[in-house]
């Protein structure tokens, strides 16, 4: 009985810690201009690096820039 209670408490703490450490993986913002739009995607890879991918479109011509911070 004691082993079951200890196991249940340990499993609940592990589940709680995974939810507490959860963060936003991907964030997308779009900004419209008169001639086109700008789309910015911010995400984190598994090493914790921040990756910013920005796409600028003007009159149908799109250019994408990717930066690792």
CORTALIN-V219028 format. One record per residue. N is the residue number from 1. RES is the residue in one small letter. SS is DSSP state (hx for helix, st for strand, lp for the rest). PHI is phi as a letter, one per 30 degrees, with the letter a starting at -180 (* if undefined). Layout:
# CORTALIN-V219028
((N RES SS PHI) (N RES SS PHI))
This chain:
# CORTALIN-V219028
((1 x lp *) (2 x hx d) (3 x hx d) (4 x hx d) (5 x hx d) (6 x hx d) (7 x hx d) (8 x hx d) (9 x hx d) (10 x hx d) (11 x hx d) (12 x hx d) (13 x hx d) (14 x hx d) (15 x hx d) (16 x hx d) (17 x hx d) (18 x hx d) (19 x hx d) (20 x hx d) (21 x lp d) (22 x lp d) (23 x lp b) (24 x lp d) (25 x lp d) (26 x st b) (27 x st b) (28 x st c) (29 x st b) (30 x st b) (31 x st b) (32 x st c) (33 x lp b) (34 x lp d) (35 x lp c) (36 x st l) (37 x st a) (38 x st b) (39 x st c) (40 x st b) (41 x st c) (42 x st c) (43 x st b) (44 x st c) (45 x lp d) (46 x lp d) (47 x lp c) (48 x lp j) (49 x lp d) (50 x st c) (51 x st c) (52 x st c) (53 x st c) (54 x st c) (55 x st c) (56 x st c) (57 x st c) (58 x st b) (59 x lp h) (60 x lp i) (61 x st c) (62 x st c) (63 x st b) (64 x st c) (65 x st b) (66 x st b) (67 x st b) (68 x st c) (69 x lp c))
